[in-house]
Amino acid sequence: MSLKEELESEQVAHLDLSGYCQTVTGTAVSDALNLMRQNRSNVCLVLDGDQLIGIFTERDIVRKVALHQELLDRPVDEIMTADPFAISCESSAAEALWLMHDKHIRNLPVLAEDGSIAGDMTYRSVIQYLAARYPIEVINRPPQPAQFPRKVEGG
């Protein structure tokens, strides 16, 4: 099976979707930042009840909050990206990757059938999947593939 076929057949739900935290609407930006720091996460999904209403990422922090400290006390709803792109658990990894590429997004919320949060897909999720699936190829890959030794080893 080719890599393309494998990614087309692999469901997003089978990837590691754990690198996120979540909060509720109305949470202060500073509290969302602390939550992200505690969870060592670069993304915080914002919920209204069980429904995803927004996404707050480190990109939002750099672009919107870093130079405007007064925003730290404002609700995260004012800074987040509302109605983010999301994908279902049953979608293929290839479909999710295409959506991420086409929309220039790094974090793609994954939703269960009932609309609740199942996780957050990242490029890292796919890389970890591939590294686990093809460990020999990944482990034996030199750090700089184009690098060639200047002299014969052992000579």
N, C-alpha and C positions, 0 to 999 in steps of 0.2 A: 504494500500500500504506500502511495506517495505521501509526502508531508502534506500536500494540499488536500488530498483525500482524507487523510487522518484528521486534519483540523475541521474539515467540513462535516465529518461524522461525529466528532467529539462535542458533547454538550457542554455549555458554559458551566453548568452546575458541577461538573467534575473537576473544575480548576480550583485553585486556592483563591477564595474570594474574601479572605478574612482581614485584609489590611485596611480597615476603616473603623470609624466610630460613628455614633449617631446621637442626635439631640432633637429637642422639640422646638417648634416654632416659638419665637419670642425670647429665646436664650440670648444673653448678651454675647457679643463678639468675643470679649475677653474670656468668658466661660467656655465658649466653643474652642478657643485657642488652648486653654488649659486642658480640656478634654482630649484634644488632638495630641498634645504633648504627653499626657499620661498614657495614652494608648499607642504612642510612637507611630502616629498615623499622619498622612499628609492630606487626608480627606475626611470631612464630616458630612454625613447625610442628614438632612433636616426633614423631620417628619411632622405631620399634623395628624395625630392619632397614629394609625398604622400606615398612613399613606405618605409616600415620598413627595415632598413639595419643592425641595431644593438641594443643592450641593454646594458646600463651602470647602474650597481647596487652598493649598499653599499658594497657588497662583493668584487667588483672590486676595490673600494676605499681602503678597508682594505688590500687586497692582493697585489695590484699593485702600489697604489699612496701614501699611508701613509708614507712610508720610503723613497720616492723619490720625494721630493718637486719640483724638476726640471721638472717633468711631468705635473705640473699644467698649464703650458703655451702651452703644446702640444695639438693637436687636439684630441677630445674624441674618434675619429675613431681608434687611436692607442691603446687605453685602453679597449674599449668596447668589448663585445662578438659579433662578426659578425655573420650574418645569424642565429639569435636565433630561437629556436623552437617557433612555434606560432600555434594557433588553430582558427577555424572559429566560428563565433557567433552562428551558428546552432548546433555546437557540444554539446554533453551532458556534464553536470558537472562531471559525473563519468569518462567519457573519458579524460577530462582535468586533473582530479585528478590522474588518472593512468599515464598519460604522465609526470606530474610533479614528481610523485613518481619514475617512472622508470628512468628519466633523471636527478634526483636530482636537480631540479630547484624550486625556490621559487616564481618566477614571470613568468607568461606565457602570452605574448601578445595575444590579441584577435583581429582578423581581420574581417572586414566586407567583404561582397561578392566581392566588387571592389578592395580589398587589402588594403584599408585605415584602420587606427587604430580605433578600437571600444573600446579598454580599455586594462586593465592589470588584469589578474586573479591571485589571491593569495589564500593561505589557509584561510586567514582571510575572504575573500569573501564568502567561503563556510560556515565558522563558523557563520558569520552574517546571512546568508540565513537560516541556521538551527535554530539559536536562534530566528529568527522572525517566523519561521514556527512552532516551538515547544516551545513557550515561557514558558508554565507551567513547562515542564520538565527541561528546562534550569534554570529558576529562582529558582525552588525548589531544585536544586541539591546542596548539601552541598559543601563548598569550599574544604573539604578533605573527599571524599566519604567513605574512610575506617575508619574514626574517629568515635568512639562511646563515648557517655557521660559516665563519671565515676560514676555519681550518678543519680538517678531518678530526673527529673526536677519537680519542684513544690512540692517536698516532704520534 
